[in-house]
Amino acid sequence: MSRAIGADDVRRFVVEYLTGMAQRFGVKDLHLDDDTHLLEIGVMDSIGFIELVLATEERFGIALDLDREDPLIFTMLGGFVSMVTASALR
């Protein structure tokens, strides 16, 4: 059964996750908005992105199907948030 997941909840989770990663890598002044490319902010590589996906799936109890989505979109913060909220409704 599907359940709605709020975009604000997803965004907050991702920002907190990335902030934690930034602290571990010594990145200061992490600025995130919907157009931020998650792989270009200096806190994770492609493996780190998969770890974010897995953490998000666990946190929200969903399964994300990356094959159904455009990587140019879901690697941006806004696109990732939209993908998560849409996946919850499938």
C-alpha positions in Angstrom: 0.0 0.0 0.0 1.3 3.4 -0.9 1.6 6.3 1.5 2.4 9.9 0.8 5.8 11.2 1.8 6.2 14.9 2.1 8.8 16.6 -0.1 9.9 18.7 2.9 10.6 15.6 4.9 12.6 14.1 2.1 14.5 17.3 1.5 15.3 17.7 5.3 16.5 14.0 5.4 18.8 14.5 2.4 20.2 17.8 3.6 20.9 16.4 7.0 22.6 13.3 5.4 24.7 15.5 3.1 25.6 17.9 5.9 26.9 14.9 7.9 28.9 13.8 4.9 30.3 17.3 4.5 31.4 17.4 8.1 33.3 14.1 7.7 35.1 15.4 4.6 35.8 18.8 6.1 33.6 20.6 3.6 32.5 24.0 4.9 29.7 26.2 3.6 27.7 23.5 2.0 25.0 25.4 0.0 22.1 23.2 -1.2 19.1 24.1 -3.3 16.9 22.2 -5.8 19.5 22.7 -8.6 22.4 21.4 -6.6 24.1 18.4 -8.4 24.6 15.9 -5.7 27.7 14.4 -7.2 29.4 17.7 -7.7 29.3 19.1 -4.2 32.5 17.3 -3.0 31.0 15.1 -0.3 30.3 11.9 -2.2 31.1 9.9 -5.3 28.8 7.4 -7.2 29.2 4.9 -4.3 28.2 7.6 -1.8 25.2 8.4 -4.0 24.1 4.7 -3.8 24.5 4.8 -0.1 22.3 7.9 0.0 19.7 6.0 -2.1 19.8 3.0 0.3 19.6 5.3 3.4 16.6 7.0 1.9 14.9 3.8 1.0 15.4 2.6 4.6 14.3 5.8 6.2 11.0 6.1 4.2 10.3 2.4 3.7 10.3 2.5 -0.1 12.2 1.0 -3.0 13.6 3.4 -5.6 13.8 2.2 -9.2 16.7 4.2 -10.6 16.2 2.6 -14.0 12.9 4.3 -14.4 14.3 7.8 -13.9 16.6 10.1 -15.8 20.0 10.3 -14.0 20.4 14.0 -15.1 17.3 14.7 -13.0 17.6 12.4 -10.0 21.2 13.5 -9.3 19.9 17.0 -8.6 18.5 17.7 -5.1 15.1 18.7 -6.4 14.9 15.8 -8.8 15.9 13.3 -6.1 13.3 14.7 -3.7 10.7 14.4 -6.5 11.7 10.9 -7.4 11.4 9.8 -3.7 8.0 11.4 -3.2 6.7 9.9 -6.5 8.1 6.4 -5.7 6.1 6.4 -2.5 2.9 6.7 -4.5 3.6 3.7 -6.8 
